[in-house]
Amino acid sequence: MASIQDDYSCYITIQNESSSDFLLADFGIDDNEGTWPMYQPFNTIEAHSTGTVHLKDRLGVDGSKGWVLYEVKVGDRMEQFQLRFRDPTGWSKNHFEARSSNNGRLNIEVKNWESRGHPFFVTIVVRTNPHALTAPTPIPSQADSSTGNDMHATFEIGFDYPGPGEKHPIHENIAIAAFLNSSVVFPKATTYNNLNHKQWEYFRGMIWNDDPECLLFEKSTDDNRLFGIGADWYQKFKLGDAKCMTQRSHFGDLQFLHAMGAADNEMPHTTRDRMLQWMGVMYKLACGNQGVSEDQHLREHFDESMFNRTTDPSGGTTLRDLILADRPEYRDSNIQLRALGICMHMIQDSYAMGHVQRRLLNRWDFERRDEDGYLIFRPGTWAQWGPIVSFHTYGTQDEDRHSFYDGLEGASVPDPRNISSFNRLLGARDAINACILLINAFARKQSWTQLRQDMETRVFAIDPNAKPCNSAVDNYIPGLDYTSAEQTDYTPEAMYYTGLAEKRLLLDPEAGTQSYAVMRPHVKVAWLRRLTLTVIILALLLLAMWFKGCAPAQLIHV
């Protein structure tokens, strides 16, 4: 019987001897045997390079069993090759199979491999010949396979998150969906888990808005995806000086980085103008041909009230140092890609209800509010948001409601290849479309002057009945008929104690606007969750301080 300590993983080395990149088109795990480690399977194997696909066995008596499908441009059309592999347990033989969509145009040479022995190693060499006239040999689809259940989303590590708890990669999956539908080449089977280091530079930029001091990451020269425990970030977020970037971006004058106002009663055009000023600098930096470079100083692009001699970073800080902040060590950092990611984050946040209140365009698809007062739309539909009615501020918001609309709250993680899987995440569909607009402009190096016009009129359009910034979340929904909302089971607490005349006062004066004066009852005890998280973080901080103080002394006495 197999030992639980044995390694029954598969390691498939692919040597690309063609002049085109291999792009991952699909992949899977059969019969739930195995798990994909981080970065696996490789979504890109570049021309004239080598990559190893690694399917890891699970803890237990089962081995690993999976497949990958790559596509490659050969001449004027795409060809594909599929690899199926299995390292079972000790009493069964290993298995490997390679198929090409056209053996003449796309040739696979399989080196010798052992039918016994663990782990399982195979090496293949793939060559292309665009001049071959051989007939195609179609590859059976996964649906035609008899090998069992396909487990696309079984990952060993899942979604990195600094600190306790789980955080789904919402921004990242929205961005992947946008890239897959844009003119920038992303492999069809790209997932958050298998993003490579080059692609991750976009996402380091997207994370920057939440972590402008780059405190969520370890200092590493080789890995731009190495998260730390996040204690330093949490300390800055909860207790940091008001002048630090983490505080300014979440609670202060830089809240526009999240499509939010700096304070209550700030006018919407003011917030939008600040967003567009910042986005203009970052977009020009991303394109690299519009007069902005990473070695230029902040004072060359931003008002002195934002960055000056008393701020950190100061006005003399370069754009590169602003973006790399406290983690400049990574040797392959790409400031241009990170700058684009910063723009994408701002666009995405502008469609989240906790950040911005937009006018609802499809009230007929609204179904009801649930027992907690959250918006529910009919199956197969999604909220379609129009112009901005008001920006929000974070400091005094209902944290639970803000988080609900930013996250999934028990829903499955969206699949970037299936746009409809984002329907439940209100605003995500619009955010994907707006990000596609940005990415396509970036790909063709469209001038910021032209793109800004699109941003003003299509993405960040201000409603004629716009209102000053406030700390609401979903109190009122512009464009939603009140009578429709009345046909639900949810009634705000205030309505239990008011008559008809008082109920009318709960309606916003603006026609077609539904307003709720009181938030939902806090079924989830938000303060208890926050207290628990704070205790855990403080314990980690104390433990880290103890190790720093005690480790040298312990070494002396060894």
C-alpha positions as CSV (number, residue, x, y, z in Angstrom):
1,M,0.0,0.0,0.0
2,A,1.2,3.5,-0.8
3,S,2.9,5.5,2.0
4,I,1.2,8.7,2.8
5,Q,4.6,10.4,2.7
6,D,5.3,9.3,-1.0
7,D,5.1,11.9,-3.7
8,Y,2.7,11.0,-6.5
9,S,2.9,14.3,-8.3
10,C,3.2,14.8,-12.1
11,Y,6.0,17.0,-13.5
12,I,5.6,17.5,-17.3
13,T,8.4,19.6,-18.8
14,I,7.5,21.3,-22.1
15,Q,10.3,22.5,-24.3
16,N,9.0,25.2,-26.7
17,E,11.2,25.1,-29.8
18,S,8.9,27.3,-31.8
19,S,8.9,31.0,-32.4
20,S,5.5,31.5,-30.8
21,D,4.3,31.4,-27.2
22,F,2.2,28.5,-25.9
23,L,-1.0,29.9,-24.4
24,L,-3.1,27.8,-21.9
25,A,-6.5,27.2,-23.4
26,D,-7.9,24.9,-20.8
27,F,-6.9,22.6,-18.0
28,G,-8.4,20.2,-15.4
29,I,-8.1,17.6,-12.7
30,D,-9.8,14.3,-13.2
31,D,-11.6,12.4,-10.4
32,N,-10.5,15.0,-7.9
33,E,-7.0,13.5,-7.9
34,G,-4.5,16.2,-7.3
35,T,-4.2,20.0,-6.7
36,W,-2.6,22.8,-8.7
37,P,0.1,24.6,-6.7
38,M,0.5,28.4,-7.1
39,Y,1.4,29.5,-10.6
40,Q,0.2,26.2,-12.1
41,P,-0.5,25.2,-14.7
42,F,1.7,27.8,-16.5
43,N,-0.6,30.0,-18.6
44,T,2.2,31.0,-20.9
45,I,5.3,29.1,-22.1
46,E,7.2,31.7,-24.1
47,A,8.9,31.0,-27.4
48,H,12.2,29.2,-27.2
49,S,11.8,28.5,-23.5
50,T,10.9,25.7,-21.2
51,G,8.2,25.3,-18.6
52,T,7.2,22.5,-16.2
53,V,3.5,21.8,-15.5
54,H,3.2,20.5,-11.9
55,L,0.1,18.7,-10.6
56,K,0.6,17.8,-7.0
57,D,-1.0,14.9,-5.2
58,R,-3.3,15.4,-2.3
59,L,-2.5,14.1,1.2
60,G,-3.8,10.6,1.3
61,V,-3.7,7.4,-0.8
62,D,-4.8,8.9,-4.2
63,G,-2.3,10.1,-6.7
64,S,-2.6,12.9,-9.3
65,K,-4.5,12.8,-12.6
66,G,-5.0,15.8,-14.9
67,W,-4.6,17.4,-18.3
68,V,-3.7,20.7,-20.0
69,L,-4.6,22.1,-23.4
70,Y,-2.3,24.7,-25.0
71,E,-2.8,26.7,-28.2
72,V,-0.1,28.2,-30.4
73,K,-0.1,30.3,-33.6
74,V,1.4,28.3,-36.5
75,G,1.5,30.4,-39.6
76,D,-1.8,32.0,-40.1
77,R,-3.9,29.9,-37.8
78,M,-4.0,28.5,-34.3
79,E,-3.2,24.9,-33.5
80,Q,-3.6,23.0,-30.2
81,F,-2.0,20.2,-28.2
82,Q,-3.3,18.4,-25.2
83,L,-1.4,16.5,-22.6
84,R,-3.0,13.9,-20.2
85,F,-1.0,12.5,-17.3
86,R,-1.5,10.4,-14.3
87,D,0.7,9.2,-11.4
88,P,-1.6,6.9,-9.5
89,T,-0.5,5.1,-6.3
90,G,2.1,2.4,-6.0
91,W,0.2,-0.5,-7.4
92,S,-0.8,1.1,-10.8
93,K,1.2,2.3,-13.8
94,N,1.8,5.9,-14.7
95,H,0.1,7.2,-17.8
96,F,0.9,9.9,-20.3
97,E,-0.7,10.8,-23.6
98,A,0.0,13.7,-26.0
99,R,-2.2,14.8,-28.9
100,S,-1.8,17.5,-31.5
101,S,-4.5,19.1,-33.6
102,N,-2.2,18.7,-36.6
103,N,0.9,16.4,-36.3
104,G,2.6,18.0,-39.3
105,R,2.2,21.6,-38.3
106,L,2.6,21.0,-34.6
107,N,4.9,18.1,-33.7
108,I,5.3,16.7,-30.2
109,E,8.3,14.5,-29.4
110,V,7.9,12.6,-26.2
111,K,11.1,11.7,-24.4
112,N,11.4,8.4,-22.6
113,W,9.3,8.1,-19.4
114,E,8.9,5.5,-16.7
115,S,5.7,3.6,-16.3
116,R,6.7,2.9,-12.7
117,G,8.2,5.1,-10.1
118,H,7.2,8.2,-8.3
119,P,6.9,11.1,-8.7
120,F,6.1,11.0,-12.4
121,F,8.5,12.9,-14.8
122,V,7.9,13.4,-18.5
123,T,9.7,15.7,-21.0
124,I,8.3,16.7,-24.4
125,V,9.7,18.8,-27.2
126,V,7.2,20.8,-29.3
127,R,8.1,22.1,-32.7
128,T,6.0,23.9,-35.4
129,N,6.1,23.8,-39.2
130,P,3.7,26.3,-40.8
131,H,4.5,24.9,-44.3
132,A,3.2,21.4,-43.6
133,L,0.2,20.2,-45.6
134,T,-1.0,17.4,-43.3
135,A,-4.6,16.9,-42.4
136,P,-5.8,18.1,-39.0
137,T,-6.4,15.6,-36.2
138,P,-9.1,17.1,-33.9
139,I,-8.5,16.8,-30.2
140,P,-11.5,15.4,-28.3
141,S,-13.1,18.0,-26.0
142,Q,-13.1,17.5,-22.3
143,A,-16.9,16.9,-22.5
144,D,-16.2,13.8,-24.6
145,S,-13.7,12.4,-22.2
146,S,-14.5,9.4,-20.1
147,T,-11.9,10.2,-17.4
148,G,-14.3,11.6,-14.9
149,N,-15.0,14.8,-13.1
150,D,-13.2,18.0,-14.2
151,M,-11.9,20.1,-11.2
152,H,-10.8,23.4,-12.7
153,A,-10.8,25.4,-9.6
154,T,-9.0,23.0,-7.2
155,F,-5.9,24.8,-6.0
156,E,-3.4,24.0,-3.3
157,I,-3.0,27.5,-2.0
158,G,-6.1,29.2,-3.2
159,F,-6.2,32.9,-2.7
160,D,-3.4,34.6,-0.8
161,Y,-4.5,36.8,2.0
162,P,-2.2,38.5,4.5
163,G,-3.4,37.7,8.0
164,P,-6.3,35.6,9.3
165,G,-9.5,34.9,7.4
166,E,-10.2,34.6,3.7
167,K,-10.3,37.3,1.1
168,H,-11.5,36.6,-2.4
169,P,-9.6,38.2,-5.3
170,I,-12.5,40.3,-6.5
171,H,-10.5,43.1,-8.2
172,E,-8.2,40.5,-9.7
173,N,-10.9,38.3,-11.2
174,I,-12.7,41.4,-12.7
175,A,-9.4,42.4,-14.2
176,I,-8.7,38.9,-15.7
177,A,-12.2,38.9,-17.2
178,A,-11.5,42.3,-18.8
179,F,-8.1,41.2,-20.1
180,L,-9.6,38.0,-21.6
181,N,-12.1,40.2,-23.6
182,S,-9.6,42.9,-24.5
183,S,-7.0,43.3,-27.3
184,V,-4.2,42.5,-24.9
185,V,-3.2,38.8,-25.2
186,F,-4.1,36.8,-22.1
187,P,-4.3,33.0,-22.3
188,K,-7.9,31.7,-22.3
189,A,-7.4,29.6,-19.2
190,T,-5.8,32.4,-17.1
191,T,-6.9,32.3,-13.5
192,Y,-5.9,34.2,-10.4
193,N,-3.9,31.1,-9.3
194,N,-1.8,30.7,-12.5
195,L,-1.0,34.3,-13.2
196,N,2.7,34.5,-14.0
197,H,5.2,37.1,-12.6
198,K,4.9,39.4,-15.7
199,Q,1.1,39.5,-15.5
200,W,1.2,40.0,-11.8
201,E,2.8,43.4,-12.3
202,Y,-0.7,44.6,-13.4
203,F,-2.1,43.2,-10.2
204,R,0.6,44.6,-7.9
205,G,-0.7,48.0,-9.3
206,M,-4.3,47.1,-8.5
207,I,-3.4,46.2,-4.9
208,W,-1.4,49.5,-4.6
209,N,-4.6,51.5,-4.0
210,D,-5.3,49.4,-0.9
211,D,-1.7,49.2,0.1
212,P,0.1,52.3,-1.1
213,E,3.1,51.7,1.2
214,C,3.4,48.1,-0.1
215,L,3.3,46.7,3.4
216,L,1.3,43.6,2.5
217,F,4.2,42.0,0.7
218,E,7.5,40.5,1.8
219,K,10.7,42.0,0.7
220,S,11.8,39.8,-2.2
221,T,14.0,40.2,-5.3
222,D,12.6,37.1,-7.0
223,D,8.9,36.9,-6.1
224,N,6.4,39.7,-6.6
225,R,3.5,37.7,-5.2
226,L,4.9,36.9,-1.8
227,F,2.4,38.1,0.8
228,G,3.4,38.7,4.4
229,I,1.1,38.4,7.4
230,G,0.0,42.0,6.9
231,A,0.7,43.2,10.5
232,D,2.5,46.4,9.4
233,W,-0.3,47.3,7.1
234,Y,-3.0,46.6,9.7
235,Q,-1.1,48.7,12.2
236,K,-1.0,51.6,9.8
237,F,-4.6,51.1,8.8
238,K,-5.9,51.2,12.4
239,L,-3.3,53.3,14.3
240,G,-1.2,55.0,11.7
241,D,-0.4,58.7,11.5
242,A,-3.0,60.6,9.6
243,K,-0.2,61.7,7.2
244,C,0.8,58.2,6.1
245,M,-0.4,57.0,2.7
246,T,-2.4,54.1,4.2
247,Q,-4.4,56.5,6.3
248,R,-4.7,59.2,3.6
249,S,-5.9,56.7,1.0
250,H,-8.6,55.2,3.2
251,F,-9.7,58.0,5.5
252,G,-8.2,61.2,4.2
253,D,-7.6,63.4,1.2
254,L,-6.6,60.5,-1.1
255,Q,-9.8,58.5,-0.8
256,F,-10.4,59.3,-4.5
257,L,-8.0,56.4,-5.1
258,H,-11.0,54.3,-4.2
259,A,-13.5,56.5,-6.0
260,M,-14.6,58.0,-2.7
261,G,-14.8,61.6,-1.5
262,A,-12.4,63.1,1.0
263,A,-15.2,64.2,3.4
264,D,-18.9,64.5,3.6
265,N,-20.5,67.2,1.4
266,E,-17.6,67.3,-1.1
267,M,-19.1,68.0,-4.5
268,P,-19.1,65.1,-7.0
269,H,-17.3,67.1,-9.7
270,T,-14.5,67.8,-7.2
271,T,-14.0,64.1,-6.4
272,R,-14.2,63.1,-10.1
273,D,-11.7,65.8,-11.1
274,R,-9.2,64.5,-8.5
275,M,-9.7,61.0,-9.8
276,L,-9.1,62.0,-13.4
277,Q,-6.0,64.1,-12.6
278,W,-4.5,61.1,-10.9
279,M,-5.6,58.6,-13.5
280,G,-4.3,60.9,-16.3
281,V,-0.8,60.8,-14.8
282,M,-0.9,57.0,-14.2
283,Y,-2.3,56.3,-17.7
284,K,0.4,58.4,-19.4
285,L,3.0,56.7,-17.3
286,A,1.6,53.3,-18.3
287,C,1.6,54.1,-22.0
288,G,5.2,55.5,-21.9
289,N,4.8,57.8,-24.9
290,Q,2.8,60.7,-23.5
291,G,5.3,62.8,-21.6
292,V,5.3,61.0,-18.2
293,S,8.1,58.8,-17.0
294,E,8.9,57.0,-13.8
295,D,11.9,59.2,-12.9
296,Q,9.7,62.4,-12.8
297,H,8.8,63.9,-9.5
298,L,5.4,64.1,-7.9
299,R,5.6,67.9,-7.7
300,E,5.7,68.0,-11.5
301,H,2.3,66.5,-11.7
302,F,0.4,67.0,-8.5
303,D,-0.6,70.1,-6.5
304,E,1.6,71.1,-3.6
305,S,-1.2,70.5,-1.2
306,M,-1.1,66.8,-2.1
307,F,2.7,66.2,-2.0
308,N,5.2,68.7,-0.5
309,R,8.2,68.8,1.8
310,T,6.1,67.9,4.9
311,T,4.4,64.8,3.3
312,D,5.7,61.3,3.0
313,P,6.2,60.7,0.1
314,S,7.4,64.3,-0.5
315,G,7.0,66.3,-3.7
316,G,10.5,65.3,-4.6
317,T,9.7,61.6,-4.7
318,T,9.8,60.0,-8.1
319,L,6.7,58.2,-9.6
320,R,8.7,55.0,-9.5
321,D,9.4,55.4,-5.7
322,L,5.8,56.3,-5.1
323,I,4.6,53.1,-6.6
324,L,7.3,50.8,-5.2
325,A,7.2,52.5,-1.8
326,D,8.7,50.3,0.9
327,R,9.2,47.3,-1.4
328,P,11.6,48.3,-4.2
329,E,13.6,45.0,-4.1
330,Y,11.8,43.0,-6.8
331,R,14.2,43.0,-9.7
332,D,11.6,42.7,-12.5
333,S,9.2,45.4,-11.4
334,N,7.3,47.0,-14.3
335,I,6.2,50.5,-13.3
336,Q,4.1,50.9,-16.5
337,L,2.0,47.9,-15.8
338,R,1.5,48.8,-12.2
339,A,0.4,52.2,-13.2
340,L,-2.3,50.7,-15.4
341,G,-3.4,48.5,-12.5
342,I,-3.8,51.6,-10.3
343,C,-6.2,53.0,-12.9
344,M,-8.2,49.8,-13.1
345,H,-8.7,49.7,-9.3
346,M,-10.2,53.2,-9.4
347,I,-12.6,52.3,-12.2
348,Q,-13.7,49.1,-10.5
349,D,-14.3,50.8,-7.1
350,S,-16.5,53.4,-8.9
351,Y,-19.1,50.6,-9.6
352,A,-19.1,49.3,-6.0
353,M,-22.1,50.5,-4.0
354,G,-20.1,51.1,-0.9
355,H,-18.0,53.6,-2.9
356,V,-20.3,55.3,-5.3
357,Q,-24.1,55.6,-5.7
358,R,-25.0,55.4,-9.3
359,R,-28.4,55.6,-11.0
360,L,-30.0,52.2,-11.6
361,L,-30.8,51.8,-15.3
362,N,-32.8,48.5,-15.3
363,R,-35.2,48.8,-12.3
364,W,-37.4,46.1,-14.0
365,D,-34.7,43.5,-13.2
366,F,-34.7,44.4,-9.5
367,E,-36.5,41.6,-7.6
368,R,-36.4,42.5,-3.9
369,R,-34.3,43.3,-0.8
370,D,-33.5,40.3,1.2
371,E,-34.1,40.0,5.0
372,D,-31.0,42.1,5.7
373,G,-32.0,44.8,3.2
374,Y,-29.5,43.9,0.5
375,L,-30.5,44.2,-3.2
376,I,-31.5,41.1,-5.1
377,F,-31.9,41.0,-8.9
378,R,-33.8,38.4,-10.9
379,P,-31.8,35.3,-12.0
380,G,-29.9,35.9,-15.2
381,T,-29.9,39.6,-14.8
382,W,-27.6,42.1,-13.0
383,A,-27.6,45.7,-11.8
384,Q,-26.8,48.1,-14.6
385,W,-25.5,51.3,-13.2
386,G,-25.6,54.7,-15.0
387,P,-24.2,58.1,-14.0
388,I,-22.9,58.9,-10.6
389,V,-25.4,60.4,-8.2
390,S,-23.0,60.7,-5.2
391,F,-19.6,59.5,-3.9
392,H,-19.3,58.1,-0.5
393,T,-16.8,58.5,2.4
394,Y,-15.4,55.5,4.3
395,G,-14.7,56.7,7.8
396,T,-18.3,56.7,9.2
397,Q,-19.9,54.1,6.9
398,D,-21.6,50.9,8.0
399,E,-18.6,48.6,7.6
400,D,-20.7,45.5,7.1
401,R,-22.7,46.9,4.3
402,H,-19.7,48.3,2.6
403,S,-17.9,45.0,2.8
404,F,-21.0,43.1,1.5
405,Y,-21.0,44.9,-1.8
406,D,-17.2,44.7,-2.1
407,G,-17.2,40.9,-1.7
408,L,-19.1,37.7,-2.2
409,E,-20.6,36.9,1.1
410,G,-20.8,33.2,0.6
411,A,-21.2,33.2,-3.2
412,S,-18.9,31.2,-5.4
413,V,-15.8,32.9,-6.8
414,P,-16.6,34.2,-10.3
415,D,-14.9,32.5,-13.3
416,P,-13.3,35.1,-15.5
417,R,-14.2,33.1,-18.6
418,N,-17.8,33.1,-17.7
419,I,-19.0,36.7,-17.5
420,S,-22.4,35.8,-16.1
421,S,-20.7,34.3,-13.0
422,F,-20.2,38.0,-12.0
423,N,-23.9,38.8,-12.0
424,R,-24.4,38.5,-8.3
425,L,-21.5,40.9,-7.6
426,L,-23.4,44.2,-8.1
427,G,-21.4,46.5,-10.4
428,A,-18.9,43.9,-11.6
429,R,-20.4,43.6,-15.1
430,D,-20.1,47.3,-15.7
431,A,-16.6,47.4,-14.1
432,I,-15.5,44.7,-16.6
433,N,-16.7,46.7,-19.5
434,A,-15.1,49.9,-18.3
435,C,-11.8,48.1,-17.7
436,I,-11.9,46.7,-21.3
437,L,-12.3,50.3,-22.5
438,L,-9.2,51.3,-20.5
439,I,-7.1,48.2,-21.5
440,N,-7.9,48.6,-25.2
441,A,-6.9,52.3,-25.1
442,F,-3.7,51.3,-23.4
443,A,-3.0,48.6,-26.0
444,R,-3.2,51.1,-28.9
445,K,-1.6,53.9,-26.8
446,Q,-4.6,56.2,-27.3
447,S,-3.9,59.7,-26.1
448,W,-5.1,60.6,-22.6
449,T,-7.0,63.6,-24.1
450,Q,-9.2,61.2,-26.0
451,L,-9.5,58.7,-23.3
452,R,-10.4,61.3,-20.7
453,Q,-13.4,62.3,-22.8
454,D,-14.6,58.7,-22.7
455,M,-14.0,58.5,-18.9
456,E,-16.0,61.7,-18.3
457,T,-18.9,60.8,-20.5
458,R,-19.1,57.0,-20.2
459,V,-17.4,55.8,-17.0
460,F,-17.5,58.7,-14.6
461,A,-20.5,60.7,-16.0
462,I,-22.2,62.8,-13.3
463,D,-25.9,62.6,-12.9
464,P,-27.9,65.9,-13.5
465,N,-29.4,65.4,-10.0
466,A,-26.0,64.6,-8.3
467,K,-25.6,65.2,-4.6
468,P,-22.7,65.9,-2.3
469,C,-20.5,63.2,-0.8
470,N,-22.0,61.2,2.1
471,S,-21.4,58.1,4.2
472,A,-24.3,56.1,3.0
473,V,-24.1,52.7,1.3
474,D,-27.4,51.5,-0.1
475,N,-29.9,53.8,1.8
476,Y,-31.5,55.0,-1.4
477,I,-31.3,53.7,-5.0
478,P,-31.8,56.3,-7.6
479,G,-33.8,55.0,-10.5
480,L,-35.6,52.3,-8.4
481,D,-39.3,52.7,-8.1
482,Y,-40.4,52.8,-4.5
483,T,-43.6,50.8,-5.2
484,S,-41.4,48.0,-6.5
485,A,-39.4,48.0,-3.3
486,E,-42.6,48.0,-1.2
487,Q,-43.5,44.5,-2.6
488,T,-40.7,42.9,-0.6
489,D,-40.5,41.3,2.8
490,Y,-37.9,43.7,4.1
491,T,-39.0,46.8,6.0
492,P,-36.5,49.1,7.6
493,E,-36.7,49.4,11.4
494,A,-37.9,53.0,11.2
495,M,-41.0,52.0,9.2
496,Y,-42.2,49.8,12.1
497,Y,-42.9,52.9,14.1
498,T,-44.1,55.4,11.5
499,G,-47.4,56.1,9.9
500,L,-48.1,56.8,6.2
501,A,-47.1,60.5,6.5
502,E,-43.8,59.6,8.1
503,K,-43.1,56.9,5.6
504,R,-43.4,59.5,2.8
505,L,-40.6,61.4,4.5
506,L,-38.3,58.4,4.1
507,L,-38.5,58.9,0.4
508,D,-35.9,61.0,-1.3
509,P,-37.3,64.2,-2.7
510,E,-35.9,63.2,-6.1
511,A,-38.4,61.5,-8.3
512,G,-37.8,57.8,-8.9
513,T,-35.6,57.4,-5.9
514,Q,-36.0,54.9,-3.1
515,S,-34.6,55.9,0.3
516,Y,-34.1,54.0,3.5
517,A,-33.4,56.0,6.6
518,V,-32.2,53.2,8.8
519,M,-29.8,50.4,8.0
520,R,-30.5,46.8,8.4
521,P,-30.5,45.1,11.9
522,H,-27.0,43.9,12.5
523,V,-27.6,40.2,12.3
524,K,-23.9,39.7,12.1
525,V,-22.2,41.2,15.1
526,A,-19.7,43.4,13.2
527,W,-17.9,44.7,16.3
528,L,-17.3,41.2,17.5
529,R,-15.7,40.2,14.2
530,R,-13.5,43.3,14.3
531,L,-12.5,42.7,17.9
532,T,-11.5,39.1,17.1
533,L,-9.4,40.2,14.1
534,T,-7.7,42.9,16.2
535,V,-6.8,40.5,19.0
536,I,-5.3,38.1,16.4
537,I,-3.3,40.8,14.7
538,L,-2.0,42.1,18.0
539,A,-1.0,38.6,19.1
540,L,0.9,38.2,15.8
541,L,2.6,41.6,16.4
542,L,3.6,40.6,19.9
543,L,4.9,37.2,18.7
544,A,7.0,38.9,16.0
545,M,8.4,41.3,18.6
546,W,9.2,38.5,20.9
547,F,11.1,36.6,18.2
548,K,13.1,39.7,17.2
549,G,14.1,40.2,20.9
550,C,14.7,36.6,21.9
551,A,16.1,34.9,18.8
552,P,19.7,36.3,19.1
553,A,19.8,35.4,22.9
554,Q,18.7,31.9,22.2
555,L,21.4,31.5,19.5
556,I,24.1,32.6,21.9
557,H,23.3,29.8,24.4
558,V,23.1,27.0,21.8
